[in-house]
Amino acid sequence: MKKPTSPETQTPGRHLITIPTRDQTEDTVDHSLLRRARLRDRHAQNVARLMEQRRDLRGVYPLADFVDEAIRWTA
């Protein structure tokens, strides 16, 4: 019977799975949440800037109008 792979490709430990600790998992989750918050803020700022530059876009997309108004009310 032929082997499907050569011995050179069969390295020891290649398929070992490391299970992250609870601290590592929490750090990953915290990092993901922080990254999402930054991305959300950046997108909101870009929408507000676009709506400021292009007045003709008002009323085209209701969500963009909502974000723009929300930013104005929090300023």
RAUR-V52371 format. One record per residue. N is the residue number from 0. PSI is psi in degrees with one decimal (999 if undefined). D_LAST is the distance of its C-alpha to the last C-alpha in Angstrom with 1 decimal. Layout:
n={N:N}
psi={PSI:PSI}
d_last={D_LAST:D_LAST}
This chain:
n={0:1:2:3:4:5:6:7:8:9:10:11:12:13:14:15:16:17:18:19:20:21:22:23:24:25:26:27:28:29:30:31:32:33:34:35:36:37:38:39:40:41:42:43:44:45:46:47:48:49:50:51:52:53:54:55:56:57:58:59:60:61:62:63:64:65:66:67:68:69:70:71:72:73:74}
psi={134.8:144.4:138.1:-24.0:157.9:158.9:-25.5:-32.1:-10.9:82.0:142.6:142.1:6.8:-32.1:17.6:138.0:128.5:131.7:122.3:148.4:171.2:-39.3:-41.2:-38.9:-43.7:-39.4:-40.7:-43.2:-45.0:-42.2:-41.2:-42.2:-40.7:-42.2:-41.3:-41.7:-43.1:-41.3:-42.1:-44.2:-42.2:-41.3:-40.9:-41.2:-40.6:-38.2:-44.7:-41.8:-43.0:-43.3:-30.0:-40.1:-34.7:85.3:-25.1:-10.1:-10.5:133.7:-6.9:-44.4:109.1:-35.0:-38.7:-40.5:-41.9:-46.5:-44.1:-45.8:-38.3:-40.1:-39.4:-38.8:-25.6:-9.9:999}
d_last={72.9:70.5:67.4:64.3:62.8:64.5:64.7:62.5:59.5:60.1:58.5:58.6:55.3:53.7:52.8:51.8:48.6:46.6:44.7:41.5:41.3:38.8:36.8:36.8:35.6:32.7:31.7:31.8:29.7:27.1:27.0:26.6:23.7:21.9:22.7:21.4:18.1:17.8:19.0:16.7:13.6:15.5:16.4:12.9:11.9:15.3:14.9:11.8:13.8:16.8:15.5:14.4:17.9:19.9:19.3:22.5:21.3:19.3:21.4:23.4:21.9:20.2:18.6:16.9:15.6:14.4:12.5:10.9:10.1:8.8:6.3:5.3:5.6:3.8:0.0}
